[in-house]
Amino acid sequence: MSDMARSIKDRLHPLPPLLARLESWLEMLPRQLCSVTCHPHQQLVKLDDEAWKATGEKPLFIVQGLDKPGWYYLEAAISRHSGNREAKLIVEMRDGSESTIPIPANLRGTVREMFYLPAGVKALYWLPMAAEGYFSQSELVVHHVSATEAWIRRAQRVLAWSYVFAGENEAARKLASPLARLRHLQTAYTLTARAQIDRYNSGTYADFLKRNAKKLHPPKAELQQALAGWKLIPTFSLIVVAEDDVPALQATLNSIQQQIYQNWEVYIVGQAKIIDLCVVQQAGNVTPVPISEGSEATEATEATEATEATEACNALIASLKGQWVTRIPAGG
């Protein structure tokens, strides 16, 4: 392996120990390092050695040096500043047809991808992202590899990532069993690559919540079972200061009382007339702490109430039983 290829591989995100061992073994199989060059073809402005500006949504490099049909393994480091993660190889054939090969990268910009080039390729293009903006990329390290290495790499990725993307990955839905994935390996591999790109392209918070709904909101029974296994169950002392916003106070109390974790105590600090307006469920761990009421809402009386509320909170903090103490604003 050349010094250039080794330096680029050293920049890639480290593999887990088991995969690193597999990688070392695969690199001992028959393979050939290709002399690959990329020349800007359209919608590209070079800024320095590795930095580029895409002036349109289809910036293309023309890739030269991959003249033989067969399996190839691509490694590269890429950093895109537009948020777009859509990368692909575009294969133009001598008969006029065209195909695309999706090339996923992880969020750290590491590319490790297998692809196949058939006979009759007229031109090969590299699209690093499908958006205007800035990006930087290393040179492309490409090895011409054996069918054995290609099969092992694809099988490992398909079996691993199909479970990661279960439910959202088309390969996992269509090819339900591991045997089916291996039987239709290239189809599953392509679908898994597409799923990776789609996941990393979904950069909005709403997409994140939708994608991780099951993790963020596991079934209540699972949480209760997990709590039952805790060796230490601390008590949380919650101080809620009741102001004039009765609906906000009521919503806060309802939210606390609906929590799965029930080892808490609540102290409501405020005027008795405000506290009484809240339909507080009868529970021994909810305690009103009334303060005096001013006859008129003036700046002076409001300042006095604020001082009394602060003093009441400080007194509570000194006497609470909970291992954890926090103050929650009404509506928080």
C-alpha positions as CSV (number, residue, x, y, z in Angstrom):
1,M,0.0,0.0,0.0
2,S,1.3,3.4,-0.9
3,D,2.1,6.1,1.7
4,M,-0.8,8.2,0.3
5,A,-3.3,5.4,0.7
6,R,-2.0,4.7,4.2
7,S,-2.2,8.3,5.2
8,I,-5.8,8.5,4.0
9,K,-6.8,5.3,5.7
10,D,-5.3,6.7,9.0
11,R,-7.8,9.6,8.7
12,L,-10.8,7.4,8.6
13,H,-13.0,6.8,11.7
14,P,-11.5,3.8,13.6
15,L,-13.3,0.5,13.2
16,P,-14.5,-1.5,16.3
17,P,-11.9,-4.1,17.4
18,L,-13.7,-7.1,15.7
19,L,-14.2,-5.3,12.4
20,A,-10.6,-4.0,12.6
21,R,-9.4,-7.6,12.8
22,L,-11.6,-8.5,9.9
23,E,-10.2,-5.6,7.9
24,S,-6.6,-6.7,8.5
25,W,-7.5,-10.2,7.2
26,L,-9.3,-8.9,4.1
27,E,-6.3,-6.7,3.2
28,M,-4.3,-9.9,2.9
29,L,-6.5,-11.2,0.1
30,P,-5.5,-10.6,-3.5
31,R,-6.1,-7.0,-4.4
32,Q,-4.6,-4.2,-6.4
33,L,-4.3,-0.5,-5.5
34,C,-5.6,1.6,-8.5
35,S,-4.1,4.8,-9.6
36,V,-7.2,7.0,-9.5
37,T,-7.4,10.7,-10.4
38,C,-10.5,13.0,-10.1
39,H,-10.8,16.0,-12.3
40,P,-13.6,18.7,-11.9
41,H,-16.2,18.2,-14.6
42,Q,-19.0,20.7,-13.7
43,Q,-20.3,23.0,-11.0
44,L,-17.0,22.9,-9.0
45,V,-14.6,25.6,-7.8
46,K,-11.4,24.6,-6.2
47,L,-10.4,26.5,-3.1
48,D,-7.3,24.7,-1.9
49,D,-5.8,21.2,-2.0
50,E,-8.9,19.5,-0.6
51,A,-11.5,22.2,-0.3
52,W,-14.1,22.8,-2.9
53,K,-17.2,24.9,-3.5
54,A,-20.2,23.3,-5.3
55,T,-21.9,26.0,-7.4
56,G,-25.0,23.8,-8.2
57,E,-26.9,20.7,-7.1
58,K,-24.9,18.3,-9.3
59,P,-21.2,18.9,-8.8
60,L,-19.3,16.2,-10.7
61,F,-15.7,14.9,-10.8
62,I,-14.7,12.7,-13.7
63,V,-12.9,9.6,-12.3
64,Q,-10.1,8.1,-14.3
65,G,-8.0,5.0,-13.6
66,L,-10.7,2.4,-13.2
67,D,-10.7,0.7,-16.6
68,K,-11.2,-3.0,-15.7
69,P,-14.6,-4.5,-15.0
70,G,-15.0,-6.1,-11.6
71,W,-15.3,-5.3,-7.9
72,Y,-13.8,-2.2,-6.3
73,Y,-13.4,-1.0,-2.7
74,L,-13.5,2.7,-2.1
75,E,-12.1,4.5,0.9
76,A,-12.1,8.3,1.4
77,A,-12.6,11.1,3.9
78,I,-15.2,13.8,3.1
79,S,-16.6,16.7,5.0
80,R,-19.7,18.5,3.7
81,H,-20.9,21.8,5.2
82,S,-24.3,22.0,3.5
83,G,-26.0,19.2,5.6
84,N,-26.6,17.2,2.4
85,R,-25.2,13.6,2.6
86,E,-26.2,12.5,-1.0
87,A,-23.1,11.0,-2.6
88,K,-22.9,8.6,-5.6
89,L,-21.0,7.3,-8.5
90,I,-22.6,7.8,-11.9
91,V,-21.7,5.2,-14.4
92,E,-22.1,6.1,-18.1
93,M,-22.1,3.1,-20.5
94,R,-21.0,3.0,-24.1
95,D,-24.6,2.0,-25.2
96,G,-25.9,5.3,-23.8
97,S,-27.4,3.9,-20.6
98,E,-26.6,5.3,-17.2
99,S,-26.7,3.9,-13.6
100,T,-25.9,5.3,-10.2
101,I,-24.2,3.7,-7.2
102,P,-25.1,5.2,-3.8
103,I,-22.0,5.9,-1.6
104,P,-22.8,6.4,2.1
105,A,-20.5,8.1,4.6
106,N,-20.9,8.1,8.3
107,L,-21.4,11.4,10.2
108,R,-17.6,11.7,10.6
109,G,-17.2,11.7,6.8
110,T,-15.7,8.2,6.5
111,V,-16.4,6.4,3.2
112,R,-15.9,2.6,3.0
113,E,-17.9,1.1,0.2
114,M,-17.9,-1.8,-2.3
115,F,-19.1,-1.2,-5.9
116,Y,-19.1,-3.2,-9.1
117,L,-18.2,-1.8,-12.6
118,P,-19.4,-3.8,-15.6
119,A,-17.7,-4.1,-19.0
120,G,-18.4,-1.3,-21.4
121,V,-18.1,1.7,-19.1
122,K,-17.6,4.9,-21.1
123,A,-17.2,7.4,-18.2
124,L,-17.4,7.3,-14.4
125,Y,-18.4,10.4,-12.4
126,W,-18.1,11.1,-8.6
127,L,-20.8,13.3,-7.0
128,P,-19.8,14.2,-3.4
129,M,-23.1,15.9,-2.5
130,A,-26.3,16.9,-4.2
131,A,-26.4,20.6,-3.1
132,E,-24.7,23.9,-3.4
133,G,-22.1,24.6,-0.7
134,Y,-18.7,23.9,0.6
135,F,-17.0,20.5,1.1
136,S,-13.6,19.0,1.4
137,Q,-12.5,15.5,0.4
138,S,-9.3,13.4,0.4
139,E,-8.1,11.6,-2.7
140,L,-10.1,8.4,-3.4
141,V,-8.3,5.2,-2.4
142,V,-9.7,2.5,-4.6
143,H,-8.6,-1.2,-4.6
144,H,-9.6,-3.7,-7.3
145,V,-10.6,-6.7,-5.1
146,S,-11.5,-10.3,-5.5
147,A,-15.1,-11.6,-5.6
148,T,-14.4,-13.3,-2.2
149,E,-13.5,-10.0,-0.5
150,A,-16.5,-8.3,-2.2
151,W,-18.9,-11.0,-0.9
152,I,-17.5,-10.9,2.7
153,R,-17.7,-7.1,2.9
154,R,-21.2,-6.9,1.5
155,A,-22.5,-9.7,3.7
156,Q,-21.1,-8.2,6.9
157,R,-22.6,-4.8,6.1
158,V,-26.0,-6.2,5.1
159,L,-26.4,-8.4,8.2
160,A,-25.2,-5.7,10.6
161,W,-27.0,-2.7,9.2
162,S,-30.3,-4.4,8.4
163,Y,-30.8,-4.8,12.2
164,V,-29.7,-1.3,12.9
165,F,-32.3,0.0,10.4
166,A,-35.0,-2.5,11.3
167,G,-38.4,-1.0,10.5
168,E,-37.0,2.0,8.5
169,N,-34.7,0.0,6.2
170,E,-36.3,-1.2,3.0
171,A,-33.8,-4.1,2.9
172,A,-34.9,-5.2,6.4
173,R,-38.6,-5.1,5.4
174,K,-38.4,-6.8,2.1
175,L,-35.7,-9.3,2.9
176,A,-36.9,-10.3,6.4
177,S,-34.6,-13.3,7.0
178,P,-30.7,-13.3,7.0
179,L,-30.9,-16.1,4.4
180,A,-33.0,-13.9,2.1
181,R,-30.5,-11.1,2.5
182,L,-27.6,-13.3,1.6
183,R,-29.5,-14.8,-1.3
184,H,-30.2,-11.3,-2.8
185,L,-27.0,-9.8,-1.5
186,Q,-26.4,-7.0,-4.0
187,T,-30.0,-5.9,-3.8
188,A,-29.8,-5.8,0.0
189,Y,-26.5,-4.1,0.0
190,T,-27.7,-1.3,-2.3
191,L,-30.9,-0.8,-0.2
192,T,-28.8,-0.7,2.9
193,A,-26.5,2.0,1.4
194,R,-29.6,4.0,0.4
195,A,-31.0,3.7,4.0
196,Q,-27.7,5.0,5.4
197,I,-27.8,8.1,3.2
198,D,-31.5,8.7,3.9
199,R,-30.9,8.5,7.6
200,Y,-28.0,10.9,7.6
201,N,-29.8,13.3,5.2
202,S,-32.7,13.5,7.7
203,G,-31.2,16.3,9.7
204,T,-34.3,18.0,11.2
205,Y,-35.2,17.5,14.9
206,A,-38.7,16.3,13.8
207,D,-37.1,13.6,11.7
208,F,-34.9,12.6,14.7
209,L,-37.9,12.3,17.0
210,K,-39.8,10.2,14.4
211,R,-36.8,8.0,13.8
212,N,-36.1,7.4,17.5
213,A,-39.7,7.4,18.8
214,K,-39.4,3.9,20.2
215,K,-36.1,4.7,22.0
216,L,-37.4,8.0,23.4
217,H,-40.8,6.7,24.4
218,P,-40.4,3.0,25.3
219,P,-43.5,1.1,26.5
220,K,-44.6,2.0,30.1
221,A,-44.3,-1.7,31.2
222,E,-40.6,-1.8,30.1
223,L,-39.8,1.4,32.1
224,Q,-41.6,0.0,35.2
225,Q,-39.7,-3.3,34.9
226,A,-36.4,-1.4,34.6
227,L,-37.2,0.7,37.7
228,A,-38.0,-2.4,39.7
229,G,-34.4,-3.5,39.2
230,W,-32.8,-0.4,40.6
231,K,-30.8,-1.0,43.7
232,L,-31.1,2.7,44.8
233,I,-34.3,4.6,44.4
234,P,-33.7,8.2,45.4
235,T,-36.5,10.6,46.5
236,F,-36.9,13.8,44.5
237,S,-38.2,16.8,46.4
238,L,-39.9,19.2,44.0
239,I,-40.8,22.8,44.9
240,V,-43.4,24.4,42.7
241,V,-44.0,28.2,43.1
242,A,-47.6,29.0,42.4
243,E,-48.2,32.3,40.7
244,D,-51.4,33.7,39.1
245,D,-51.3,31.2,36.2
246,V,-53.6,28.5,37.6
247,P,-53.8,26.4,34.3
248,A,-50.0,26.3,34.2
249,L,-49.8,25.2,37.8
250,Q,-52.5,22.6,37.3
251,A,-50.7,21.2,34.2
252,T,-47.4,21.0,36.1
253,L,-49.1,19.0,39.0
254,N,-50.9,16.7,36.6
255,S,-47.6,16.0,34.7
256,I,-45.7,15.2,37.9
257,Q,-48.5,12.9,39.1
258,Q,-48.6,11.0,35.8
259,Q,-44.9,10.1,35.9
260,I,-43.9,6.5,36.0
261,Y,-41.3,7.3,38.6
262,Q,-43.3,7.8,41.8
263,N,-40.7,8.3,44.5
264,W,-41.2,12.1,44.8
265,E,-42.7,14.7,47.1
266,V,-44.1,18.1,45.9
267,Y,-44.4,21.3,47.9
268,I,-46.6,24.0,46.3
269,V,-45.6,27.5,47.5
270,G,-48.0,30.3,46.9
271,Q,-51.2,32.1,47.9
272,A,-53.8,29.8,49.3
273,K,-56.5,31.1,47.0
274,I,-54.3,30.1,44.0
275,I,-53.4,26.7,45.3
276,D,-57.1,26.0,46.2
277,L,-58.1,26.6,42.6
278,C,-56.1,23.6,41.4
279,V,-57.8,20.3,41.5
280,V,-55.0,18.5,43.3
281,Q,-55.4,14.8,43.6
282,Q,-55.5,13.6,47.1
283,A,-51.9,12.3,47.7
284,G,-49.8,12.3,50.7
285,N,-46.7,13.5,48.8
286,V,-48.3,16.8,47.7
287,T,-48.1,19.5,50.3
288,P,-49.4,23.1,50.0
289,V,-47.2,25.8,51.6
290,P,-49.4,28.9,51.7
291,I,-48.0,32.4,52.1
292,S,-49.8,35.6,53.0
293,E,-52.1,37.4,50.5
294,G,-51.9,41.1,49.7
295,S,-55.2,43.0,49.5
296,E,-54.3,44.8,46.3
297,A,-51.9,43.9,43.4
298,T,-49.3,46.7,43.8
299,E,-45.6,46.7,43.2
300,A,-45.0,46.7,47.0
301,T,-47.3,43.7,47.7
302,E,-45.9,41.8,44.7
303,A,-42.4,42.4,46.1
304,T,-43.5,41.2,49.5
305,E,-45.0,38.1,48.1
306,A,-41.9,37.3,46.1
307,T,-39.8,37.7,49.2
308,E,-42.1,35.5,51.3
309,A,-42.0,32.9,48.5
310,T,-38.2,32.9,48.5
311,E,-38.0,32.6,52.2
312,A,-40.5,29.8,52.2
313,C,-38.5,27.9,49.5
314,N,-35.3,28.4,51.5
315,A,-36.9,27.1,54.6
316,L,-38.2,24.0,52.7
317,I,-34.8,23.3,51.3
318,A,-33.3,23.1,54.8
319,S,-35.8,20.5,55.9
320,L,-36.6,18.4,52.9
321,K,-36.0,14.6,53.0
322,G,-35.2,14.1,49.3
323,Q,-31.8,13.2,48.1
324,W,-32.4,15.5,45.0
325,V,-34.1,18.9,45.3
326,T,-35.2,21.1,42.4
327,R,-37.5,24.0,41.9
328,I,-40.0,23.7,39.0
329,P,-41.7,26.8,37.6
330,A,-45.5,26.5,37.1
331,G,-45.9,25.4,33.5
332,G,-42.4,23.9,33.4
